[in-house]
């Protein structure tokens, strides 16, 4: 098979599995306990927190473990709103966010009466700092814009957006689930107050993630119960998966330059071959400021769902958009938001290449697309 849907999830790294195994078998003590059998797990949590913090330029006490990117997004957005003392509350996001962000905003609007502004992007998926600033009100609590789009791969100018928000005393959160482990991410350079990440996007295990929360930022606790995570997020820590996440991120960051070059070369080769084979398509997102390995294309007069299933029969695995919305046959909200022309939009597929993919596989993918679309 050819797996080319690395934005949906990635293969667990075997070194990561090796790091996890002791805490699934021998070292199974609850790290919250005081006796000696719990100490190995407690030490492992401390070291994992330190590793993750080092990888993104944070302090260890600014890293909070969660069940994944969805929980981290929910906690950042809902937690900031519920912690705010303002009588009227307003938050800002973009139209191309992941549903973990969009649905959190919808919940706050419907259940609590929070005003929400959804920023329009340009054709390449960029959110303008000036447009963000124009949307800010006296009662704006939070702005949330993703670091890199999970569908079209565009990397946002987060530093400028965060600066605009902070000028008006507004907190800034970024969903960095697709970015962490794939491009350089430094929270100090970005200037964000909160950042979400998920381990299974960078060859770690599913069901574990983290939220970076800048020291001094007040968030309403997301989970009630015990005093884990400095009293901010209750629940017995998933030591094995936390250790795996830290090991995965440390390994990815350690070979980031090589990985980016490899994945960018694969994407460029695939696009070149698609052009050479006469396929009429549009590349969605910015041509250069995009995630390495992300190829989101809209093919003229094609049907993305049919393309996906025909490629599936050939054991080539791609997607039509976010895996979290794979049951829908509608055109993606991201593709609609960036204004892909109607003659192309329905024929959108997302190919996300990773370290395990090869140049030979990009040639096979291009030929398969030529065959299923009937291009001459």
N, C-alpha and C positions, 0 to 999 in steps of 0.2 A: 504494500500500500504506500501511498504518498500522503502524509499528514501535513496539510498546509492551512491549519486553522489554529495557529499558536496564540492568537489573540483571545480565543475561547478558553483554552487551557494549554498547559505544557506538560511534557513527560517528566515524571519525577526523576531527578538525578540520582544515580546509584550511590554516590558519595553521601548524598543527603539521607537516603534510606539507611545507610550504615550508621550515620550520626543519630538517627532516630531510634533504632532498634533497642539499644540498652534501656531506654526509658519506656518502651512498650513491654519489656520482659523483666529484666532483673531489677532495675531501678524504678520501681513503680510507686514509691512512697509519695504521699500527698505533701507537696512542698510547704503547705501552710502549717504543718505540724512541727512541734518543738523537738522531737526526739531525733537521734542521730541518723536513722534510716531515711529521714526526709531531707537531710542536708545536701545530698548529691543533687536532687532535683532543684532545690532552692538555689544552689550555686549555679546550676545550668541555666536557670531563668535569668539570674543576674548577668551571666556571661552573654547570653543571647541578646538581652536588652542592650548591653554595651556594644556588641557587634553591629546590631541594626542601627543604633544611634551613630556609630562611627561611619557607616556606609552612606548616611544621608546628612552628615554634618550637624547632628542634634546632640542633646545631652541625654544620657540614659534615662533620667527621670521624666523625660518628655515623650517616651515611647510607652504606649499602652496596647496590650495584646487584645485582639478581638477575634471573632469567628470568621472574618474576611472583609473584603472591600465593602460589601453591602452594609454590614453593621457599622463599619467605620464611617461611611457616608451618613448613615442615619444618625449616628451619635453626634457627629460634628454639627449637622444642621439642626436637628431637633434639640440637642443639648445646648447649643448657643442661644436659640430662641427662648427655651424654657429658663435659662439662666439670666436672661436680660431683665432688667428692672423697668424697662420702658413700658408705658401704658399701651401705646400703639407700637406695633412691630411690623417691620418690612424687611424682606430679604430679596436678594437679586441672584439670578442664575442665568444660564444660557439655554437656548432652545435645543442644543445638541448634546446635552449632558446624558450620562447613563441613567437608566430608569431608577436606580437606587437614589439618585439625587432628585430627579423630577418627581417621583412618587412621594418622597419625603416632603417636598415643597407642597405638593397637592394635599397631602394629609394635614399639614399645618394650616393651609388655607381653609380647608373644609371643616376641620375639627376645632381649630383654635381661632380662626378669623384673621390669620396673618396675611398681609398683602404681599403678593409675589410679583416681581417683574421678570419677564423672560426676555433676555437680550437676543436680538437677531445677529447673525454672523454674516460675513461676506461669502462670496462664492467658494472661497478656499477653506472656510470654516473658522476664520479668525474672529475673535471678539475684540472690538475696538476699545481701548482704554478711555477714549473720549465719550463713547456711547455709555460705558459703565458709569463714568462720572456724572453724566447727565441724568442717570436713573437714580442716583443716590438722593435720599431724603433725610430730613432731620431724625426720623425714626428708623432709619435703616440699621439693622443689627449686623447683618452678615451678607457677604457676596461669596458665591461658590462657582468657580469655573474650573473645568478639568484641565490638567496639565497637557495631556495628549488624548485625542479623541479615539475611542475604542473601535470606531468603524472606519473613518477616513484617515486616521493617523496624524492629522495636523497637530503640531506642537505649538501651544498657545504662548503668548508673550506674558507669562505669569508675573514676572517681576514688575512690569509696568502696570498691570492690573492691580496687583497688591499695593503698589505705591499710591495709586489713585484712591483705593479704598481707605488706606491708612491716613491719607491727607484729611479725610472727613471723619476719622474715628470709627471706621467700619472694620469689623473682623473679616479676614479672608481665608477661605478654605479651598483647597484644590484636591480633586479626585485624581490621584496619580497612579491608579491601579495598573494602567497600561504602560506607564513610563518607568516606574521603579524597576531596576534591574536591566533596563534596555537602553536608557540614555542617562547621562550624568544627572543626578538629582541631589541638590544641596539646599536644605531648607533655609539656611542663613542667606544664601545668594538669591533664592527665590523671594524671600521676605514674607513667607506665608505664616499664618497663625496655626493652621491645621492642615494635615495631609493624610490621605488614605492610601493604603496599599494592601495587596493580597498575594500570599505566597505562591499560589498555583499558577500565577502569571509569569513567574521566573524560576520554574523548575523545582518549586517546593511543593508541599502537600496541600491538598484542598481542605477548606474548612478552617483556615487560620490566616490572620492578617494583623495589621497594626494601625493604630492612629497616632500620628505625631501631633502633640498638642504643646504649643509653645508655653514655656514656663510663665505663669501669671494669667493665662487665659482661663476664664471660668466657664465650665461646662456642667450642665445638670447631669448627674449620674445616669447612665443608660440602663444598667442592670442593678436591681436591688437585691440585697442578701448579705453575703459576707464582706470582708474588708480587703479582698484581693485588689490588685492593681491600685494600691494607695487609696483604697476605699472608693475608687471611681467606677470600677466594673467588677461586680460580684461574680463568683463562679470559680470552681476549682480549675486551676491553670492546666492547660493541655500541654504538659511539658514536652512530650515527644515531638509534637507538631511545631511548637515554638522553637525548639532546638533545630528542627528541620528547616524552618523558615530562615533562621539566622544563618545556617550553613549554606543554604541555597543563595541567599542574597550576597553573602561574603564571597562566594565563588563567582557569581555573575559579575559583581563589581570588580573583582580581581582580573577578569579578562574582558572588560567592557569594550575597550578600544578594538580589540580583535573581533569580538562578537558583532559590533556595529558595522565594521568594515565588511565582514562576511555576509551579513543579512542585507546590507545595502547593495552589495554586488549581485546577490541573488535577485533582488527586486528589479534592479536596472536591467539585468539580463532577460528577465521575464517580460518586461515592458518592451524591450527591443524586439524580442521574438514575436510578440503579439502584433507589433507594428509591421514587421516583415511578412507576417502571414496574412496581412490584409484585413485584419479584424477592425471594424469601425467601433471605437470605444472612446470614452472620456475617462481620464484619471481623476478621481475625486480627492480633494485635499490639496495642500500645497505640494508642488513638485519636489522641493528640496527640504523644507522645514517640516519633516514628517518622521514618523517612527521607522527605523530601519526594518526592512522586511515587510512593511505594510503595502499591499497593492489592492486598492479598492477601485474597481472599474465598473462603469456602466456601459453595456454593449447595446448598440442601436438595434431596435426591433426584436430584442430577445426577452426571455422571461427568466428571471433569476432563479426561481424555484425549479423550473425545468432543467436549467443548467446544473444546479446543485445536484439534482437526483440523477441526471445522466452521468455526471462526473463520479457520483457515488457508486454507480454500477461499474465504473472503471477503477474503483478503489482509490479515487483521488478525493480527498476530503477538504472542502472549502465551506464557506458560509455565505449567506445573503446579508448578514449584519450581525448584531449582537446575539450571542448564544442565549442570553437571558430573555430574548424575544423571538426565539426560533420557531415557536408554534404559530406565529402570525404570518400570513401571506401578504400583508399590506406592505407598501413601500415604506422603508425605514423613515422614522421622524427626522433622522439626521440628513438623509438624502433629500427629503422634502425641504428641510430648513435651509440647506445651502443652494437650493434652486436648480437641481439637475434637470435639464430639459425633458419634457414628457416622453419624447421618442426614445430616450435612453434610460430613464429612471427605473423602469420595471426590470431592466436587464442588469441589475447591480449585483455583483458578487464581491466578497472580500476574501483575498488570499493573503494569509499572514505566514511568512516564511521564518524559520528559526535556525538555530545552530545545527540541528540534525539534517536539514535539507541540503541538497547539492545542486550544482549547475545542471547536471543531467536531469534532475527532477523538474527544474524549471522548463527545460525543453519538452519534457513529457507533458507537463501541464499546458504549455502553449499549444502543443499539437492536439491535445485532447479538446481544448476550447475551440480550436479551429474546426475540428471534426464535428463537435456537437452543435456549433452555430452554423455550419455549412459554408463557412468563409472559403473563398477560392484561393 
